[in-house]
Amino acid sequence: MSQRQSVPLRELRHSNPNQVEAVKELEQLFCLDRPTLLKIVESFQRELVAGLADDRSSDLNMIPTYVTGYPTGNEKGTYLALEIAGMDIYACQVKLKGDAGKLAINQYQYKIPQDLATGDDFAVLIDYVVECISDFLMRVGTQDLFVYPMAVSFGFAIKQTRLDSGRILSLGYGLNYPNGVGVDIVELMHERIRLKGLPIKIVATANDSVCTLLAHAYQHPTTRLGIVHSLGTNCAYYEPVKNVTKLRDQSVQKNTDMIMNTEWCNFGSSRRTLPCTWFDRKLARESINPQFHVFEKMTTGIFLGELVRNILIYLVDRDILFGGESSETLNTAHSFDTSYMYVCEADDSDTLEDTRIVLEDMLDLSKTTIGDREVVKKVCELIGTRAAVLVGASIAAIVQHMATRGIGMSEEGYAISISGSIYEDYPSFHPRVCKTIKDLIPEYIAGRLSVGVVKHSRIVGAAIVAMMAEKIAATTA
């Protein structure tokens, strides 16, 4: 994936007057000024607080993860982690060595066979997962009379009821087992693990943003937020348990801090708290979940490229682009891959040659002018910048809440851990996010923030969750 930085287009030197005017109209729609962003921050904070009180009055689900306390980087031990992501299964052994976060990783990947993607008995799929775990243990070796703690990160929706318990809400990602919905996934896995005679106890389940937070926190103990920004998006952060008034579980100590799973992908879905354009509403109507995940559709994955495609088609229909001529490829939904945006934004050649290749070779358009390419580059810049600015505003809202109404902020400040292909690979996404955060929160808070971009962290983070589960069990025993 390209790592070249975005090169802003300062002026449309080769575009005709109609193209220049069209771009000005788009800038009015997609450029977000500071008052608009401050309203978003305020709305996000209001939704966050409402979500801590109950499950009905906020677009943010604010799910308690039951992970309390903080890693120090000095913990030691061997832990297992399992991740099920789409049709992939990742098994991992992590040896925590302490000494300010040193660790060693042994990982193996398995594929779910296509004939196990669907069926009538969900236990058949789980048996295959357990076989993968068994194979992994054979590869890494085990000690006699030792039961290995394992945490599991699932790539489908789980309603977590305890640290080591959760029921499946939906499978998705190509898996179809009607009798799997509603199952306590940990209970079922334990049953099949016992039948197999494996020396494993599942001590925790966790989602990707929690794992991203903790993977970074083991080596950077001031980490307080974890964000995943890829095909989807989510954020987890630390909140005092006493603020989570909807939590009825009396076993959770009130004088500690817990990681909360915001499910911020759904922000703006029912309350129109985001500045949606008619392009956004068209994309949402045509998606598989029209009423949900509005924030996600404005900031991540395949949706960014599809927004660009819809805008280009709109300009073609107004005879502003490509002489009013489209192509069968461009007319096809999701044909403008989000990675094309990376290429167009980073194109600094006089004739925008890389952009020409995207348009003419990848999208099968007939001859394009330099003016056409300038407009396409500008559209990519507008959509990409808005996405980063919205992410930055949401982070700013959480940070400000944490500092003023949450866990507070010490002199050390917070580290923020971020993973995901969109964030890692999109040119200038990171500096745009950071600039937005700095512009929207007081300097005394912004000056104490650091952001770490973390790669391949989720599976390691799951092992850290297993370690944290042991610590929690020891303090509540």
Secondary structure in CASP SS format (residue, H / E / C, confidence):
PFRMAT SS
TARGET T0000
AUTHOR 0000-0000-0000
METHOD secondary structure of the structure
MODEL  1
M C 1.00
S C 1.00
Q C 1.00
R C 1.00
Q C 1.00
S C 1.00
V C 1.00
P C 1.00
L C 1.00
R C 1.00
E C 1.00
L C 1.00
R C 1.00
H C 1.00
S C 1.00
N C 1.00
P H 1.00
N H 1.00
Q H 1.00
V H 1.00
E H 1.00
A H 1.00
V H 1.00
K H 1.00
E H 1.00
L H 1.00
E H 1.00
Q H 1.00
L H 1.00
F H 1.00
C C 1.00
L C 1.00
D C 1.00
R H 1.00
P H 1.00
T H 1.00
L H 1.00
L H 1.00
K H 1.00
I H 1.00
V H 1.00
E H 1.00
S H 1.00
F H 1.00
Q H 1.00
R H 1.00
E H 1.00
L H 1.00
V H 1.00
A H 1.00
G H 1.00
L H 1.00
A H 1.00
D C 1.00
D C 1.00
R C 1.00
S C 1.00
S C 1.00
D C 1.00
L C 1.00
N C 1.00
M C 1.00
I E 1.00
P E 1.00
T E 1.00
Y E 1.00
V E 1.00
T E 1.00
G C 1.00
Y C 1.00
P C 1.00
T C 1.00
G C 1.00
N C 1.00
E C 1.00
K E 1.00
G E 1.00
T E 1.00
Y E 1.00
L E 1.00
A E 1.00
L E 1.00
E E 1.00
I E 1.00
A E 1.00
G C 1.00
M C 1.00
D E 1.00
I E 1.00
Y E 1.00
A E 1.00
C E 1.00
Q E 1.00
V E 1.00
K E 1.00
L E 1.00
K E 1.00
G E 1.00
D C 1.00
A C 1.00
G C 1.00
K E 1.00
L E 1.00
A E 1.00
I E 1.00
N E 1.00
Q E 1.00
Y E 1.00
Q E 1.00
Y E 1.00
K E 1.00
I C 1.00
P C 1.00
Q H 1.00
D H 1.00
L H 1.00
A C 1.00
T E 1.00
G C 1.00
D C 1.00
D C 1.00
F H 1.00
A H 1.00
V H 1.00
L H 1.00
I H 1.00
D H 1.00
Y H 1.00
V H 1.00
V H 1.00
E H 1.00
C H 1.00
I H 1.00
S H 1.00
D H 1.00
F H 1.00
L H 1.00
M H 1.00
R H 1.00
V H 1.00
G C 1.00
T C 1.00
Q C 1.00
D C 1.00
L C 1.00
F C 1.00
V C 1.00
Y E 1.00
P E 1.00
M E 1.00
A E 1.00
V E 1.00
S E 1.00
F E 1.00
G C 1.00
F C 1.00
A E 1.00
I E 1.00
K E 1.00
Q E 1.00
T E 1.00
R E 1.00
L C 1.00
D C 1.00
S E 1.00
G E 1.00
R E 1.00
I E 1.00
L E 1.00
S E 1.00
L C 1.00
G E 1.00
Y C 1.00
G C 1.00
L E 1.00
N E 1.00
Y C 1.00
P H 1.00
N H 1.00
G H 1.00
V C 1.00
G C 1.00
V C 1.00
D E 1.00
I H 1.00
V H 1.00
E H 1.00
L H 1.00
M H 1.00
H H 1.00
E H 1.00
R H 1.00
I H 1.00
R H 1.00
L H 1.00
K H 1.00
G C 1.00
L C 1.00
P C 1.00
I E 1.00
K E 1.00
I E 1.00
V E 1.00
A E 1.00
T E 1.00
A E 1.00
N C 1.00
D H 1.00
S H 1.00
V H 1.00
C H 1.00
T H 1.00
L H 1.00
L H 1.00
A H 1.00
H H 1.00
A H 1.00
Y H 1.00
Q H 1.00
H C 1.00
P C 1.00
T C 1.00
T E 1.00
R E 1.00
L E 1.00
G E 1.00
I E 1.00
V E 1.00
H E 1.00
S C 1.00
L C 1.00
G C 1.00
T E 1.00
N E 1.00
C E 1.00
A E 1.00
Y E 1.00
Y E 1.00
E E 1.00
P E 1.00
V H 1.00
K H 1.00
N H 1.00
V C 1.00
T C 1.00
K C 1.00
L C 1.00
R C 1.00
D C 1.00
Q C 1.00
S C 1.00
V C 1.00
Q C 1.00
K C 1.00
N C 1.00
T C 1.00
D E 1.00
M E 1.00
I E 1.00
M E 1.00
N E 1.00
T C 1.00
E C 1.00
W H 1.00
C H 1.00
N H 1.00
F C 1.00
G C 1.00
S C 1.00
S C 1.00
R C 1.00
R C 1.00
T C 1.00
L C 1.00
P C 1.00
C C 1.00
T C 1.00
W H 1.00
F H 1.00
D H 1.00
R H 1.00
K H 1.00
L H 1.00
A H 1.00
R H 1.00
E C 1.00
S C 1.00
I C 1.00
N C 1.00
P C 1.00
Q C 1.00
F C 1.00
H C 1.00
V H 1.00
F H 1.00
E H 1.00
K H 1.00
M H 1.00
T H 1.00
T C 1.00
G H 1.00
I H 1.00
F H 1.00
L H 1.00
G H 1.00
E H 1.00
L H 1.00
V H 1.00
R H 1.00
N H 1.00
I H 1.00
L H 1.00
I H 1.00
Y H 1.00
L H 1.00
V H 1.00
D H 1.00
R C 1.00
D C 1.00
I C 1.00
L C 1.00
F H 1.00
G H 1.00
G H 1.00
E C 1.00
S C 1.00
S C 1.00
E C 1.00
T C 1.00
L C 1.00
N C 1.00
T C 1.00
A C 1.00
H C 1.00
S C 1.00
F C 1.00
D C 1.00
T H 1.00
S H 1.00
Y H 1.00
M H 1.00
Y H 1.00
V H 1.00
C H 1.00
E H 1.00
A H 1.00
D C 1.00
D C 1.00
S C 1.00
D C 1.00
T C 1.00
L C 1.00
E H 1.00
D H 1.00
T H 1.00
R H 1.00
I H 1.00
V H 1.00
L H 1.00
E H 1.00
D H 1.00
M H 1.00
L C 1.00
D C 1.00
L C 1.00
S C 1.00
K C 1.00
T C 1.00
T C 1.00
I H 1.00
G H 1.00
D H 1.00
R H 1.00
E H 1.00
V H 1.00
V H 1.00
K H 1.00
K H 1.00
V H 1.00
C H 1.00
E H 1.00
L H 1.00
I H 1.00
G H 1.00
T H 1.00
R H 1.00
A H 1.00
A H 1.00
V H 1.00
L H 1.00
V H 1.00
G H 1.00
A H 1.00
S H 1.00
I H 1.00
A H 1.00
A H 1.00
I H 1.00
V H 1.00
Q H 1.00
H H 1.00
M H 1.00
A H 1.00
T H 1.00
R H 1.00
G C 1.00
I C 1.00
G C 1.00
M C 1.00
S C 1.00
E C 1.00
E C 1.00
G C 1.00
Y E 1.00
A E 1.00
I E 1.00
S E 1.00
I E 1.00
S E 1.00
G C 1.00
S H 1.00
I H 1.00
Y H 1.00
E H 1.00
D H 1.00
Y C 1.00
P C 1.00
S C 1.00
F H 1.00
H H 1.00
P H 1.00
R H 1.00
V H 1.00
C H 1.00
K H 1.00
T H 1.00
I H 1.00
K H 1.00
D H 1.00
L H 1.00
I C 1.00
P C 1.00
E H 1.00
Y H 1.00
I H 1.00
A H 1.00
G C 1.00
R C 1.00
L E 1.00
S E 1.00
V E 1.00
G E 1.00
V E 1.00
V C 1.00
K C 1.00
H C 1.00
S C 1.00
R H 1.00
I H 1.00
V H 1.00
G H 1.00
A H 1.00
A H 1.00
I H 1.00
V H 1.00
A H 1.00
M H 1.00
M H 1.00
A H 1.00
E H 1.00
K H 1.00
I H 1.00
A H 1.00
A H 1.00
T H 1.00
T H 1.00
A C 1.00
END
